[in-house]
Amino acid sequence: MDFDWNNPPFEVGETLTTREIEESFEDPFAVRLLPDSPRFSVQARYFNLGKTGGGQGVFSVYRTNGRMIRVIVARVFTDAEEFFYQRLMRQNLES
């Protein structure tokens, strides 16, 4: 996957580095969602919940053309997102 980091629309490095954000997309248990909302579907925005190599949970909103990923916003997991990620990971491991 290639990432477009030219003029990101958020402050990179404040809490997460570009490398950490990229690692969250490489997570084999990452959860990618297409929001069921007219607000996000008009411009095809997607959600990614994944973990870095160090175990930090990262929630990202992004768009893609199939080759390039443009991250619109990224932040550390909330407690609810961590719970959701862990629950889906356990379900995948049990099946």
DSSP file (Angstrom, degrees, kcal/mol; ACC not computed):
  #  RESIDUE AA STRUCTURE BP1 BP2  ACC     N-H-->O    O-->H-N    N-H-->O    O-->H-N    TCO  KAPPA ALPHA  PHI   PSI    X-CA   Y-CA   Z-CA
    1    1 A M              0   0    0      0, 0.0     2,-0.4     0, 0.0    67,-0.1   0.000 360.0 360.0 360.0 137.3    0.0    0.0    0.0
    2    2 A D  E     -a   68   0A   0     65,-1.3    67,-2.8     2,-0.0     2,-0.4  -0.868 360.0-150.2-107.0 144.1    1.2    3.5   -0.8
    3    3 A F  E     -a   69   0A   0     -2,-0.4     2,-0.8    65,-0.2    67,-0.2  -0.903  10.0-138.8-116.4 142.0    0.2    6.5    1.3
    4    4 A D        +     0   0    0     65,-2.8    67,-0.4    -2,-0.4    64,-0.0  -0.875  28.9 165.6 -98.6 105.5   -0.2   10.1    0.2
    5    5 A W        +     0   0    0     -2,-0.8     2,-0.5    65,-0.1    -1,-0.1   0.202  29.6 127.9-105.7  14.0    1.3   12.2    3.0
    6    6 A N  S    S-     0   0    0      1,-0.3    -2,-0.1     0, 0.0     0, 0.0  -0.617  90.4 -18.8 -72.7 119.8    1.5   15.5    1.0
    7    7 A N  S    S-     0   0    0     -2,-0.5    -1,-0.3     1,-0.1    -2,-0.0   0.933  83.5-151.6  49.0  61.7   -0.2   18.2    3.0
    8    8 A P        -     0   0    0      0, 0.0    -1,-0.1     0, 0.0     4,-0.1  -0.338  15.6-127.2 -62.3 144.6   -2.1   15.9    5.4
    9    9 A P  S    S+     0   0    0      0, 0.0     2,-0.3     0, 0.0    63,-0.1   0.262  89.2  48.9 -79.6  14.8   -5.3   17.6    6.7
   10   10 A F  S    S-     0   0    0     61,-0.1     2,-0.9    63,-0.0    63,-0.1  -0.936 100.1 -85.3-145.1 166.9   -4.4   16.9   10.3
   11   11 A E    >   -     0   0    0     -2,-0.3     3,-0.8     2,-0.0     4,-0.4  -0.653  43.6-156.3 -81.1 104.9   -1.3   17.4   12.5
   12   12 A V  T 3  S+     0   0    0     -2,-0.9     5,-0.2     1,-0.2     6,-0.0  -0.606  74.8  26.2 -81.0 139.7    1.0   14.4   12.0
   13   13 A G  T 3  S+     0   0    0      3,-2.8    -1,-0.2    -2,-0.3     4,-0.2   0.289  87.6 105.9  94.7 -10.7    3.4   13.6   14.8
   14   14 A E  S <  S-     0   0    0     -3,-0.8    -2,-0.1     2,-0.3     3,-0.1   0.964 112.5 -18.2 -66.7 -51.9    1.3   15.2   17.6
   15   15 A T  S    S+     0   0    0     -4,-0.4     2,-0.3     1,-0.3    -3,-0.1   0.565 139.4  35.9-123.8 -25.4    0.2   11.8   19.0
   16   16 A L        -     0   0    0     58,-0.1    -3,-2.8    60,-0.0    -1,-0.3  -0.973  69.7-137.3-132.4 144.9    0.9    9.4   16.1
   17   17 A T     >  -     0   0    0     -2,-0.3     4,-2.0    -5,-0.2     5,-0.2  -0.550  30.8-110.8 -91.9 164.8    3.7    9.2   13.5
   18   18 A T  H  > S+     0   0    0      1,-0.2     4,-2.6     2,-0.2     5,-0.2   0.887 119.9  55.4 -61.1 -37.8    3.1    8.4    9.8
   19   19 A R  H  > S+     0   0    0      1,-0.2     4,-2.5     2,-0.2    -1,-0.2   0.903 106.6  49.5 -62.7 -41.6    4.8    5.1   10.4
   20   20 A E  H  > S+     0   0    0      2,-0.2     4,-1.7     1,-0.2    -1,-0.2   0.899 111.1  49.7 -64.1 -40.6    2.5    4.2   13.2
   21   21 A I  H  X S+     0   0    0     -4,-2.0     4,-0.9     2,-0.2    -2,-0.2   0.929 111.9  48.1 -63.7 -44.6   -0.5    5.0   11.1
   22   22 A E  H >X S+     0   0    0     -4,-2.6     4,-1.0     1,-0.2     3,-0.8   0.902 108.1  55.3 -62.4 -40.9    0.8    2.9    8.2
   23   23 A E  H >X S+     0   0    0     -4,-2.5     4,-0.8     1,-0.2     3,-0.6   0.864  99.9  60.3 -59.9 -35.9    1.5    0.0   10.6
   24   24 A S  H 3< S+     0   0    0     -4,-1.7    27,-0.3     1,-0.3    -1,-0.2   0.802 103.4  50.9 -64.7 -27.3   -2.1    0.1   11.7
   25   25 A F  H << S+     0   0    0     -4,-0.9    -1,-0.3    -3,-0.8    -2,-0.2   0.741 107.3  54.2 -77.8 -23.8   -3.2   -0.6    8.1
   26   26 A E  H << S+     0   0    0     -4,-1.0    -2,-0.2    -3,-0.6    -1,-0.2   0.564  78.5 119.8 -85.3 -10.1   -0.7   -3.6    8.0
   27   27 A D    ><  -     0   0    0     -4,-0.8     3,-1.8    -3,-0.2    22,-0.1  -0.363  63.0-142.8 -56.9 123.8   -2.3   -5.2   11.1
   28   28 A P  T 3  S+     0   0    0      0, 0.0    -1,-0.2     0, 0.0    -4,-0.0   0.716 102.6  46.8 -65.4 -17.8   -3.6   -8.6   10.1
   29   29 A F  T 3  S+     0   0    0     22,-0.1    -2,-0.1     2,-0.1    63,-0.1   0.250  82.8 139.2-103.3  10.5   -6.5   -8.1   12.4
   30   30 A A    <   -     0   0    0     -3,-1.8     2,-0.6    21,-0.1    20,-0.2  -0.228  47.4-138.2 -57.2 143.9   -7.3   -4.6   11.2
   31   31 A V  E     -B   49   0A   0     18,-2.9    18,-2.6     2,-0.0     2,-0.5  -0.931  17.1-168.2-108.3 121.2  -11.0   -3.8   10.8
   32   32 A R  E     -B   48   0A   0     -2,-0.6     2,-0.4    16,-0.2    16,-0.2  -0.946   9.5-175.7-113.2 129.9  -11.9   -1.9    7.7
   33   33 A L  E     -B   47   0A   0     14,-2.4    14,-2.8    -2,-0.5    -2,-0.0  -0.951  26.4-147.9-128.3 142.2  -15.4   -0.5    7.4
   34   34 A L        -     0   0    0     -2,-0.4    12,-0.2    12,-0.2     7,-0.1  -0.944  39.2-123.3-101.5 110.7  -17.5    1.4    4.8
   35   35 A P        -     0   0    0      0, 0.0     2,-1.4     0, 0.0    10,-0.1  -0.234   6.4-136.3 -59.7 139.5  -19.7    3.6    6.9
   36   36 A D        +     0   0    0      4,-0.1     3,-0.1     3,-0.0    -2,-0.0  -0.561  69.3 106.8 -93.1  68.4  -23.4    3.2    6.3
   37   37 A S  S >> S-     0   0    0     -2,-1.4     4,-2.5     1,-0.1     3,-0.7  -0.987  70.6-136.2-148.8 133.3  -24.1    7.0    6.3
   38   38 A P  H 3> S+     0   0    0      0, 0.0     4,-1.3     0, 0.0    -1,-0.1   0.831 104.8  64.7 -58.7 -30.6  -24.9    9.4    3.4
   39   39 A R  H 34 S+     0   0    0      1,-0.2     4,-0.3     2,-0.2    -3,-0.0   0.891 114.7  27.9 -59.8 -41.5  -22.4   11.8    5.0
   40   40 A F  H <4>S+     0   0    0     -3,-0.7     5,-1.8     1,-0.1     3,-0.5   0.773 113.6  62.4 -92.8 -29.4  -19.4    9.5    4.3
   41   41 A S  H ><5S+     0   0    0     -4,-2.5     3,-0.8     1,-0.2    -2,-0.2   0.750  89.0  70.4 -73.2 -22.8  -20.7    7.5    1.3
   42   42 A V  T 3<5S+     0   0    0     -4,-1.3    -1,-0.2     1,-0.3    -2,-0.1   0.905 115.2  24.8 -60.1 -42.0  -20.9   10.6   -1.0
   43   43 A Q  T 3 5S-     0   0    0     -3,-0.5    -1,-0.3    -4,-0.3    -2,-0.2   0.120 112.7-113.8-110.6  19.5  -17.1   10.9   -1.1
   44   44 A A  T < 5 +     0   0    0     -3,-0.8    20,-0.4     1,-0.2     2,-0.4   0.936  47.9 176.0  48.2  66.0  -16.3    7.2   -0.3
   45   45 A R      < -     0   0    0     -5,-1.8     2,-0.3    18,-0.1    18,-0.2  -0.787   9.1-162.7 -96.8 144.1  -14.6    7.6    3.1
   46   46 A Y  E     - C   0  62A   0     16,-3.2    16,-2.5    -2,-0.4     2,-0.4  -0.857  11.7-133.2-125.2 159.2  -13.6    4.4    4.9
   47   47 A F  E     -BC  33  61A   0    -14,-2.8   -14,-2.4    -2,-0.3     2,-0.4  -0.895  15.9-168.4-110.7 143.7  -12.7    3.6    8.5
   48   48 A N  E     -BC  32  60A   0     12,-2.4    12,-2.6    -2,-0.4     2,-0.5  -0.998   5.6-173.7-130.8 129.1   -9.7    1.5    9.6
   49   49 A L  E     +BC  31  59A   0    -18,-2.6   -18,-2.9    -2,-0.4     2,-0.3  -0.974  30.6 137.3-119.6 114.6   -9.1    0.2   13.1
   50   50 A G  E     - C   0  58A   0      8,-2.1     8,-3.2    -2,-0.5     2,-0.3  -0.923  44.2-115.2-149.3 171.8   -5.7   -1.4   13.5
   51   51 A K  E     - C   0  57A   0    -27,-0.3     6,-0.2    -2,-0.3   -24,-0.2  -0.862  22.4-125.7-116.3 149.6   -2.8   -1.7   15.8
   52   52 A T    >   -     0   0    0      4,-2.2     3,-1.7    -2,-0.3   -32,-0.1  -0.258  39.9 -95.9 -77.7 172.8    0.8   -0.6   15.4
   53   53 A G  T 3  S+     0   0    0      1,-0.3    -1,-0.1     2,-0.1   -33,-0.0   0.807 128.4  54.0 -60.1 -29.3    3.7   -3.0   15.9
   54   54 A G  T 3  S-     0   0    0      2,-0.1    -1,-0.3   -34,-0.0   -34,-0.0   0.417 123.7-104.1 -86.1   0.5    4.0   -1.7   19.4
   55   55 A G    <   +     0   0    0     -3,-1.7     2,-0.4     1,-0.3    -2,-0.1   0.526  69.9 146.3  92.3   6.2    0.3   -2.5   20.2
   56   56 A Q        -     0   0    0      1,-0.0    -4,-2.2    20,-0.0     2,-0.3  -0.653  46.8-129.3 -78.6 127.3   -1.1    1.1   20.0
   57   57 A G  E     -C   51   0A   0     -2,-0.4    20,-1.7    -6,-0.2     2,-0.4  -0.600  25.0-166.9 -78.3 135.4   -4.6    1.1   18.6
   58   58 A V  E     -CD  50  76A   0     -8,-3.2    -8,-2.1    -2,-0.3     2,-0.5  -0.989  11.0-161.3-129.0 126.1   -5.2    3.6   15.7
   59   59 A F  E     -CD  49  75A   0     16,-3.0    16,-2.3    -2,-0.4     2,-0.4  -0.922  21.0-179.9-102.4 126.9   -8.5    4.7   14.3
   60   60 A S  E     -CD  48  74A   0    -12,-2.6   -12,-2.4    -2,-0.5     2,-0.5  -0.966  25.1-154.7-130.2 145.4   -8.3    6.3   10.8
   61   61 A V  E     +CD  47  73A   0     12,-2.5    11,-3.0    -2,-0.4    12,-1.5  -0.975  36.5 157.2-110.3 131.8  -10.7    7.8    8.3
   62   62 A Y  E     -CD  46  71A   0    -16,-2.5   -16,-3.2    -2,-0.5     2,-0.3  -0.930  34.0-143.5-148.3 168.4   -9.3    7.5    4.8
   63   63 A R  E     - D   0  70A   0      7,-1.9     7,-2.9    -2,-0.3     2,-0.3  -0.934  20.0-170.4-131.1 159.6  -10.1    7.5    1.1
   64   64 A T  E     - D   0  69A   0    -20,-0.4     5,-0.2    -2,-0.3    -2,-0.0  -0.993  30.9-154.2-149.9 152.6   -8.5    5.4   -1.6
   65   65 A N        -     0   0    0      3,-1.4     4,-0.1    -2,-0.3    -1,-0.1   0.217  69.2 -92.0-106.4  10.9   -8.3    5.1   -5.4
   66   66 A G  S    S+     0   0    0      2,-0.4     3,-0.1     1,-0.0    -2,-0.0   0.099 122.0  42.4 100.4 -21.2   -7.3    1.4   -5.1
   67   67 A R  S    S+     0   0    0      1,-0.3   -65,-1.3   -66,-0.1     2,-0.4   0.655 110.7  47.3-120.5 -38.1   -3.6    2.2   -5.2
   68   68 A M  E     -a    2   0A   0    -67,-0.1    -3,-1.4   -65,-0.0     2,-0.5  -0.913  65.4-150.9-116.5 134.5   -3.0    5.2   -2.9
   69   69 A I  E     -aD   3  64A   0    -67,-2.8   -65,-2.8    -2,-0.4     2,-0.6  -0.900   5.6-164.9-104.6 130.0   -4.4    5.8    0.6
   70   70 A R  E     - D   0  63A   0     -7,-2.9    -7,-1.9    -2,-0.5     2,-0.4  -0.941  12.5-149.1-114.6 107.4   -5.1    9.3    1.7
   71   71 A V  E     - D   0  62A   0     -2,-0.6    -9,-0.3   -67,-0.4   -61,-0.1  -0.637  14.6-176.5 -78.8 127.5   -5.5    9.4    5.5
   72   72 A I  E     -     0   0A   0    -11,-3.0     2,-0.3    -2,-0.4   -10,-0.2   0.825  69.5  -5.4 -93.3 -38.9   -7.9   12.2    6.4
   73   73 A V  E     - D   0  61A   0    -12,-1.5   -12,-2.5   -63,-0.1    -1,-0.4  -0.978  61.4-176.0-154.3 146.6   -7.7   11.9   10.2
   74   74 A A  E     + D   0  60A   0     -2,-0.3     2,-0.3   -14,-0.2   -14,-0.2  -0.995  12.2 157.4-145.1 141.8   -6.0    9.4   12.6
   75   75 A R  E     - D   0  59A   0    -16,-2.3   -16,-3.0    -2,-0.3     2,-0.1  -0.956  45.1 -79.1-154.2 169.0   -6.1    9.2   16.4
   76   76 A V  E     - D   0  58A   0     -2,-0.3   -18,-0.3   -18,-0.2   -60,-0.0  -0.433  60.7 -90.1 -71.4 147.0   -5.5    6.7   19.2
   77   77 A F        -     0   0    0    -20,-1.7     2,-0.2   -27,-0.1    -1,-0.1  -0.186  34.0-133.8 -53.7 145.5   -8.4    4.2   20.0
   78   78 A T     >  -     0   0    0     -3,-0.1     4,-2.2     1,-0.1     5,-0.2  -0.485  34.6 -99.5 -84.1 171.3  -11.1    5.2   22.5
   79   79 A D  H  > S+     0   0    0      1,-0.2     4,-2.2     2,-0.2     5,-0.1   0.894 125.5  51.4 -60.3 -40.2  -12.0    2.6   25.1
   80   80 A A  H  > S+     0   0    0      2,-0.2     4,-2.4     1,-0.2    -1,-0.2   0.888 109.9  48.8 -66.1 -39.1  -15.1    1.6   23.0
   81   81 A E  H  > S+     0   0    0      2,-0.2     4,-2.7     1,-0.2    -1,-0.2   0.887 109.8  51.9 -67.4 -38.8  -13.0    1.2   19.8
   82   82 A E  H  X S+     0   0    0     -4,-2.2     4,-2.6     2,-0.2    -2,-0.2   0.927 111.0  48.0 -61.2 -44.8  -10.5   -1.0   21.7
   83   83 A F  H  X S+     0   0    0     -4,-2.2     4,-2.5     2,-0.2    -2,-0.2   0.929 112.7  48.3 -60.8 -47.0  -13.3   -3.2   23.0
   84   84 A F  H  X S+     0   0    0     -4,-2.4     4,-2.3     2,-0.2     5,-0.2   0.921 113.0  47.8 -59.7 -47.4  -14.8   -3.5   19.5
   85   85 A Y  H  X S+     0   0    0     -4,-2.7     4,-2.5     1,-0.2    -2,-0.2   0.933 113.2  47.6 -60.3 -48.4  -11.4   -4.4   18.0
   86   86 A Q  H  X S+     0   0    0     -4,-2.6     4,-2.5     1,-0.2    -2,-0.2   0.897 110.9  51.7 -62.4 -41.4  -10.6   -7.0   20.6
   87   87 A R  H  X S+     0   0    0     -4,-2.5     4,-2.2     1,-0.2    -1,-0.2   0.936 112.7  44.5 -62.1 -47.1  -14.1   -8.6   20.3
   88   88 A L  H  X S+     0   0    0     -4,-2.3     4,-2.3     2,-0.2    -2,-0.2   0.878 111.8  53.4 -66.5 -36.6  -13.7   -8.9   16.5
   89   89 A M  H  X S+     0   0    0     -4,-2.5     4,-2.2    -5,-0.2    -2,-0.2   0.936 109.7  47.9 -63.2 -45.4  -10.2  -10.2   16.8
   90   90 A R  H  X S+     0   0    0     -4,-2.5     4,-2.0     1,-0.2    -2,-0.2   0.905 110.6  51.9 -61.1 -42.1  -11.3  -12.9   19.3
   91   91 A Q  H  X S+     0   0    0     -4,-2.2     4,-1.2     1,-0.2    -1,-0.2   0.910 110.4  48.5 -61.3 -42.1  -14.2  -13.9   17.0
   92   92 A N  H  < S+     0   0    0     -4,-2.3    -1,-0.2     1,-0.2    -2,-0.2   0.880 111.5  49.4 -66.5 -37.9  -11.8  -14.2   14.0
   93   93 A L  H  < S+     0   0    0     -4,-2.2    -1,-0.2     1,-0.2    -2,-0.2   0.830 110.2  51.1 -70.3 -31.5   -9.4  -16.4   16.1
   94   94 A E  H  <        0   0    0     -4,-2.0    -1,-0.2     1,-0.2    -2,-0.2   0.705 360.0 360.0 -79.1 -20.6  -12.2  -18.7   17.2
   95   95 A S     <        0   0    0     -4,-1.2    -1,-0.2    -3,-0.2    -2,-0.2   0.486 360.0 360.0 -89.1 360.0  -13.5  -19.3   13.8
